Amino acid sequence: MSWIWIINILSVFFLCVFFAGIVIPQILLIAFRKNLFDVPNERKIHKCVVPRLGGIAFKPVMFLSFALLLAINLTTGHDEMFKEMGAEALPLAYAFCAIIMLYLVGIADDLIGIRYRAKFFVQIICGLMLAMGGVVLSDLHGIFFLHSLPLWAGILLTIFVTVFIINAINLIDGLDGLASGLSSIALLSYGVTFIIFGQYIYAMISFATLGVLVPFYYYNVFGNAEKQRKIFMGDTGSLTIGIMLCFLSIKISGVPCEAGALHVNPFVLAFAPMLVPCLDVVRVYLHRVRNRKSPFVADKNHIHHKLLAIGMEQRKAMITIVLVSLSMTVINIVLSGFLNITLLFVIDVTFWTLSNMLLTKKIINKPSK
C-alpha cells in the first residue's frame, strides 16, 4: 500500500467529518425554521419534536469530498485515484445512480411520505442496477453448501439481498445511535477488508461513509432536543446507508479467493457485520406473520424494544446491541477459518433465537408497577 493511498483514505474520512459537521447544524436550523419534524407518537421512543432530515447531508458530503480529493490529486500530479476509479467505472456509475435514486426517494418520504410498495419498487430497480454494474452475488462460498451460481440466479439473489439489507437498516433505526452505530461497525470492517485486498477506491468509499456518520452520531446521540441540537437520519439516511452497505458487502463477497490466505471466508467478511439488523428483521417479520399481521405494519417487537421493555435505558440498550454486533462480527470472522460456514450460520441463528426467547421471558416475568 503506497503512501498516497494512506493519505487519500485518511483525507476522505476527515473531509467527510468536517463537511458533515458544517452541514448538519444548517439542516437543523432549516428544519426548525420550516417546522420539519418527526412528531412523537405511541410507537416512537422520543418525547420531543426532532428533525429527521440528517440523512440529507450524507451523500452530498461524500460526493463533494470525493470530487475535491480527486481534483487535488490531479492538480498535484497524482493520478492513482483517477486510474482506479476509471478501472471501476461501470460498478461505480451504476452504484451512483442507485444511491441517487434512493436518496431522492428518502427525501420525498421524509417530507411527504411514500407508500412502501413504491419504495420496494425503487429498491428492486437499485438492486438490478448493482447487478448491471457487475456487482453480483455469484458465489456463496459454501453457505448452505452452495458455491458458484448461474448468472440469472446471482442477479435475482442480488436484488433480494439489496432489498433485504436496505429494509433491515431502515427498520433497526429505532434508537438514538443504533443504525449509525451498527453501520459504522460494518463500514470500518469493510474499509479494512478493502485495504487488505488492495481495493483502495472501495476502502475510500467505506471510510467516507463512516466519516459522514461521525458528526451525525454526535448530534443524534448527544444532541439536546430541547436546545434544538438533536437530529435523526430519517429515511433519506437509512435508505442511502443501506444501499451503500449492500454495494460494499456484495463487492466484498466477490473478492478473489486469495481470502483463503487469511483463512477467512469472503462471505463471512461480507455479511458478518450485517448479522444483527438482518437477523432482527427476519425474526420481526416472522413474528408478525405468525400473529396474522402484515409484515409491513410497524410494531414494538424489535430487539431494542425488548431491551427497553426489561428496563434498560436507551443509551445502554444501543451500546449493548452495537457491542453484540461487534462481537458477532469478530467471532464469525475468526471462526470462519475453522468451522463450516453453514454450521457457523446455524450457530448465529441459534444464539439470536435463544437470546430473544430469554428477553421475552424476562419481559413476561417482569413485575408490573
C-alpha positions as CSV (number, residue, x, y, z in Angstrom):
1,M,0.0,0.0,0.0
2,S,1.6,3.2,-1.1
3,W,1.7,6.4,1.0
4,I,-0.7,8.2,-1.5
5,W,-3.5,5.8,-0.7
6,I,-3.0,6.1,3.0
7,I,-3.3,9.9,2.6
8,N,-6.3,9.6,0.3
9,I,-8.2,7.3,2.7
10,L,-7.5,9.4,5.7
11,S,-8.2,12.6,3.8
12,V,-11.6,11.5,2.5
13,F,-12.6,10.4,6.0
14,F,-11.6,13.7,7.7
15,L,-13.1,15.8,4.8
16,C,-16.4,14.0,5.3
17,V,-16.3,14.5,9.1
18,F,-15.5,18.2,8.5
19,F,-18.2,18.9,5.9
20,A,-20.9,16.9,7.6
21,G,-20.1,18.8,10.8
22,I,-20.8,22.0,9.0
23,V,-23.9,20.9,7.0
24,I,-25.8,19.1,9.8
25,P,-26.2,22.2,12.0
26,Q,-27.5,24.1,9.0
27,I,-30.1,21.3,8.3
28,L,-31.1,21.7,12.0
29,L,-31.6,25.4,11.5
30,I,-33.7,25.0,8.4
31,A,-35.8,22.2,9.9
32,F,-36.8,24.3,12.9
33,R,-37.5,27.3,10.8
34,K,-39.7,25.3,8.5
35,N,-41.2,23.1,11.1
36,L,-39.9,19.8,9.5
37,F,-40.1,17.4,12.5
38,D,-40.5,13.8,13.4
39,V,-43.5,14.1,15.8
40,P,-43.7,11.7,18.8
41,N,-46.5,9.1,18.9
42,E,-47.3,6.0,20.9
43,R,-44.9,3.8,18.9
44,K,-41.9,6.2,18.9
45,I,-39.5,6.5,21.8
46,H,-38.6,10.2,21.7
47,K,-40.7,12.7,23.6
48,C,-39.9,16.0,21.8
49,V,-40.2,17.0,18.2
50,V,-36.9,16.2,16.4
51,P,-35.9,17.0,12.8
52,R,-35.4,13.8,10.8
53,L,-33.5,15.2,7.8
54,G,-30.0,14.4,8.9
55,G,-29.6,11.9,6.1
56,I,-29.8,14.8,3.6
57,A,-26.2,15.6,4.4
58,F,-24.8,12.2,3.8
59,K,-24.5,11.8,0.0
60,P,-23.7,15.4,-1.0
61,V,-20.9,15.5,1.6
62,M,-19.5,12.2,0.3
63,F,-19.6,13.3,-3.3
64,L,-18.1,16.7,-2.5
65,S,-15.3,15.1,-0.6
66,F,-14.5,12.6,-3.3
67,A,-14.6,15.3,-6.1
68,L,-12.4,17.7,-4.1
69,L,-9.9,15.0,-3.3
70,L,-9.8,13.8,-6.9
71,A,-9.2,17.3,-8.1
72,I,-6.4,17.8,-5.6
73,N,-4.8,14.5,-6.6
74,L,-4.8,15.5,-10.3
75,T,-3.6,19.1,-9.6
76,T,-0.6,17.7,-7.6
77,G,0.2,15.2,-10.4
78,H,-1.1,12.0,-8.7
79,D,-3.4,10.0,-11.0
80,E,-3.7,6.8,-9.0
81,M,-7.1,7.7,-7.7
82,F,-8.3,8.7,-11.2
83,K,-7.0,5.5,-12.8
84,E,-8.6,3.2,-10.2
85,M,-11.9,5.0,-10.5
86,G,-11.6,4.6,-14.2
87,A,-10.9,0.8,-13.9
88,E,-14.1,0.6,-11.7
89,A,-16.2,3.0,-13.7
90,L,-19.0,0.6,-14.5
91,P,-19.9,-0.6,-11.0
92,L,-19.3,2.9,-9.6
93,A,-21.5,4.5,-12.2
94,Y,-24.4,2.1,-11.6
95,A,-24.0,2.4,-7.8
96,F,-24.0,6.2,-8.1
97,C,-27.3,6.0,-9.9
98,A,-28.8,3.6,-7.3
99,I,-27.7,5.8,-4.5
100,I,-29.1,9.0,-6.0
101,M,-32.5,7.2,-6.7
102,L,-32.8,6.1,-3.1
103,Y,-31.6,9.5,-1.8
104,L,-34.4,11.2,-3.7
105,V,-37.0,8.7,-2.5
106,G,-35.8,9.1,1.0
107,I,-36.1,12.9,0.9
108,A,-39.7,12.5,-0.5
109,D,-40.6,10.0,2.2
110,D,-39.3,12.2,5.0
111,L,-41.1,15.3,3.7
112,I,-44.4,14.0,2.4
113,G,-44.4,10.2,2.9
114,I,-44.3,7.4,0.3
115,R,-46.1,4.1,0.2
116,Y,-43.9,1.0,0.9
117,R,-44.8,-0.6,-2.4
118,A,-43.3,2.4,-4.2
119,K,-40.2,2.2,-2.1
120,F,-39.9,-1.6,-2.7
121,F,-40.1,-1.0,-6.5
122,V,-37.3,1.6,-6.4
123,Q,-35.2,-0.7,-4.2
124,I,-35.7,-3.6,-6.7
125,I,-34.5,-1.2,-9.5
126,C,-31.5,-0.3,-7.4
127,G,-30.6,-4.0,-6.9
128,L,-30.9,-4.5,-10.6
129,M,-28.6,-1.5,-11.2
130,L,-25.9,-3.0,-9.0
131,A,-26.2,-6.3,-10.9
132,M,-25.9,-4.4,-14.2
133,G,-22.7,-2.9,-12.9
134,G,-21.3,-6.4,-12.3
135,V,-21.8,-6.3,-8.5
136,V,-23.5,-9.7,-8.3
137,L,-23.7,-12.4,-5.7
138,S,-22.3,-15.1,-8.0
139,D,-20.5,-17.2,-5.4
140,L,-22.0,-18.1,-2.0
141,H,-18.6,-19.6,-0.8
142,G,-20.2,-22.7,0.7
143,I,-23.1,-21.4,2.7
144,F,-25.9,-24.0,2.5
145,F,-23.2,-26.0,0.5
146,L,-23.6,-23.7,-2.5
147,H,-20.8,-22.1,-4.4
148,S,-21.0,-20.7,-7.9
149,L,-24.4,-19.7,-9.1
150,P,-25.8,-19.2,-12.6
151,L,-25.9,-15.6,-13.7
152,W,-29.7,-15.4,-13.5
153,A,-29.7,-16.8,-10.0
154,G,-27.0,-14.4,-8.9
155,I,-28.9,-11.4,-10.3
156,L,-32.1,-12.4,-8.5
157,L,-30.3,-13.1,-5.3
158,T,-28.5,-9.7,-5.6
159,I,-31.9,-7.9,-6.0
160,F,-33.3,-9.8,-3.0
161,V,-30.3,-9.1,-0.8
162,T,-30.3,-5.4,-1.8
163,V,-34.0,-5.0,-0.8
164,F,-33.5,-7.1,2.4
165,I,-30.4,-5.2,3.7
166,I,-31.9,-1.7,2.9
167,N,-35.0,-2.5,4.9
168,A,-33.0,-4.2,7.7
169,I,-31.1,-0.9,8.2
170,N,-34.3,1.1,7.9
171,L,-36.1,-0.9,10.5
172,I,-33.3,-1.1,13.0
173,D,-33.3,2.7,13.2
174,G,-35.3,2.9,16.3
175,L,-32.9,4.1,19.0
176,D,-30.5,7.1,19.0
177,G,-27.2,5.9,17.5
178,L,-28.3,2.4,16.8
179,A,-28.5,2.3,13.0
180,S,-25.5,4.6,12.7
181,G,-23.5,2.6,15.3
182,L,-24.2,-0.7,13.6
183,S,-23.5,0.7,10.2
184,S,-20.2,2.2,11.4
185,I,-19.0,-1.2,12.6
186,A,-19.8,-2.6,9.2
187,L,-18.1,0.3,7.3
188,L,-15.0,0.0,9.4
189,S,-14.8,-3.7,8.8
190,Y,-15.4,-3.2,5.1
191,G,-12.8,-0.4,4.9
192,V,-10.1,-2.5,6.5
193,T,-11.0,-5.5,4.3
194,F,-10.7,-3.5,1.1
195,I,-7.3,-2.2,2.2
196,I,-6.1,-5.7,2.8
197,F,-7.2,-6.7,-0.7
198,G,-5.8,-3.6,-2.4
199,Q,-9.2,-2.3,-3.5
200,Y,-8.4,1.2,-2.3
201,I,-11.3,3.1,-4.0
202,Y,-13.8,0.9,-2.2
203,A,-11.8,1.5,1.1
204,M,-12.2,5.2,0.4
205,I,-15.9,4.8,-0.1
206,S,-16.2,2.8,3.2
207,F,-14.3,5.4,5.2
208,A,-16.0,8.3,3.5
209,T,-19.4,6.9,4.6
210,L,-18.1,6.3,8.0
211,G,-16.9,9.9,8.1
212,V,-20.3,11.3,7.5
213,L,-21.8,9.2,10.3
214,V,-19.3,10.5,12.9
215,P,-20.8,14.0,13.3
216,F,-24.3,12.7,12.7
217,Y,-23.8,10.2,15.6
218,Y,-22.7,13.1,17.8
219,Y,-25.9,15.1,17.1
220,N,-28.1,12.1,17.2
221,V,-26.9,10.6,20.5
222,F,-25.6,13.6,22.5
223,G,-27.6,16.4,21.0
224,N,-30.2,18.0,23.2
225,A,-33.7,18.1,21.6
226,E,-34.8,20.9,23.9
227,K,-31.9,23.1,22.7
228,Q,-32.7,22.2,19.0
229,R,-29.4,20.3,18.7
230,K,-30.7,16.8,18.1
231,I,-31.4,15.2,14.7
232,F,-32.5,11.8,13.2
233,M,-31.2,10.4,9.9
234,G,-34.7,9.7,8.6
235,D,-35.4,7.5,5.6
236,T,-33.0,9.6,3.5
237,G,-30.2,8.4,5.7
238,S,-31.2,4.9,6.4
239,L,-32.1,4.1,2.7
240,T,-28.8,5.6,1.3
241,I,-26.7,4.0,4.1
242,G,-28.5,0.7,3.4
243,I,-27.7,0.8,-0.4
244,M,-24.1,1.7,0.4
245,L,-23.8,-1.3,2.7
246,C,-25.4,-3.5,0.1
247,F,-22.9,-2.3,-2.6
248,L,-19.9,-2.8,-0.4
249,S,-20.9,-6.1,1.1
250,I,-21.7,-7.7,-2.3
251,K,-18.4,-6.3,-3.6
252,I,-16.5,-8.0,-0.8
253,S,-18.3,-11.3,-1.4
254,G,-16.7,-11.3,-4.8
255,V,-13.1,-10.8,-3.8
256,P,-10.7,-13.3,-5.3
257,C,-10.1,-16.5,-3.4
258,E,-6.8,-15.1,-2.0
259,A,-9.0,-14.6,1.0
260,G,-8.0,-18.2,1.8
261,A,-4.6,-16.9,2.6
262,L,-6.1,-15.2,5.6
263,H,-8.2,-18.3,6.4
264,V,-11.4,-16.2,6.2
265,N,-14.4,-16.9,4.1
266,P,-15.3,-13.9,1.9
267,F,-19.0,-14.5,2.5
268,V,-18.4,-14.0,6.3
269,L,-16.3,-10.9,5.6
270,A,-19.2,-9.5,3.6
271,F,-22.1,-10.3,5.8
272,A,-21.0,-10.9,9.4
273,P,-21.2,-7.1,10.1
274,M,-24.8,-7.2,9.0
275,L,-26.0,-10.1,11.1
276,V,-27.7,-8.1,13.9
277,P,-30.0,-6.0,11.7
278,C,-30.7,-8.9,9.3
279,L,-31.5,-11.5,11.9
280,D,-33.6,-8.9,13.8
281,V,-35.7,-8.1,10.7
282,V,-36.3,-11.7,9.9
283,R,-37.5,-12.5,13.4
284,V,-39.8,-9.5,13.5
285,Y,-41.3,-10.3,10.1
286,L,-41.9,-13.9,11.1
287,H,-43.4,-12.8,14.4
288,R,-45.9,-10.5,12.6
289,V,-46.9,-13.2,10.1
290,R,-47.3,-15.8,12.8
291,N,-49.7,-13.3,14.6
292,R,-51.6,-12.8,11.3
293,K,-50.4,-9.2,11.0
294,S,-49.0,-7.5,7.9
295,P,-45.2,-7.8,8.0
296,F,-45.1,-4.2,6.8
297,V,-47.0,-2.7,9.7
298,A,-44.7,-1.3,12.4
299,D,-44.8,-2.6,15.9
300,K,-42.6,-2.7,19.1
301,N,-41.1,-6.1,18.7
302,H,-37.5,-5.2,17.6
303,I,-34.5,-6.2,19.7
304,H,-34.2,-2.6,21.0
305,H,-37.8,-2.6,22.1
306,K,-37.3,-5.7,24.1
307,L,-34.2,-4.3,25.9
308,L,-36.2,-1.2,26.8
309,A,-39.1,-3.4,28.0
310,I,-36.9,-5.1,30.5
311,G,-36.0,-1.7,31.9
312,M,-32.7,-0.9,30.1
313,E,-32.0,2.8,29.4
314,Q,-32.0,3.9,25.7
315,R,-28.2,4.6,25.5
316,K,-27.3,1.3,27.4
317,A,-29.6,-0.6,25.0
318,M,-27.9,1.0,22.0
319,I,-24.4,0.3,23.3
320,T,-25.4,-3.3,24.2
321,I,-26.7,-4.0,20.7
322,V,-23.7,-2.4,19.0
323,L,-21.3,-4.4,21.2
324,V,-23.1,-7.6,20.4
325,S,-22.8,-6.8,16.7
326,L,-19.1,-6.1,17.0
327,S,-18.6,-9.3,19.0
328,M,-20.5,-11.4,16.5
329,T,-18.6,-9.9,13.6
330,V,-15.2,-10.6,15.2
331,I,-16.2,-14.1,16.3
332,N,-17.6,-15.1,12.9
333,I,-14.5,-13.8,11.1
334,V,-12.2,-15.7,13.4
335,L,-14.2,-18.9,13.4
336,S,-14.8,-19.0,9.6
337,G,-11.3,-20.3,9.2
338,F,-12.1,-23.3,11.4
339,L,-15.8,-24.0,11.1
340,N,-18.0,-24.8,8.1
341,I,-19.8,-21.6,7.1
342,T,-23.3,-23.3,7.2
343,L,-22.6,-24.5,10.7
344,L,-21.4,-21.1,11.7
345,F,-24.6,-19.6,10.4
346,V,-26.7,-22.1,12.3
347,I,-24.9,-21.2,15.5
348,D,-25.6,-17.5,14.8
349,V,-29.3,-18.1,14.3
350,T,-29.5,-20.3,17.4
351,F,-27.7,-17.7,19.5
352,W,-30.0,-14.9,18.3
353,T,-33.2,-17.0,18.8
354,L,-32.3,-18.1,22.3
355,S,-31.3,-14.5,23.2
356,N,-34.7,-13.2,22.1
357,M,-36.5,-16.0,23.9
358,L,-34.7,-15.1,27.1
359,L,-35.6,-11.5,26.7
360,T,-39.2,-12.4,26.0
361,K,-39.3,-14.5,29.2
362,K,-37.8,-11.6,31.2
363,I,-40.4,-9.3,29.9
364,I,-43.3,-11.7,30.8
365,N,-41.9,-12.3,34.3
366,K,-41.1,-8.6,34.9
367,P,-43.1,-7.4,37.9
368,S,-45.8,-4.9,37.0
369,K,-45.7,-1.5,38.6
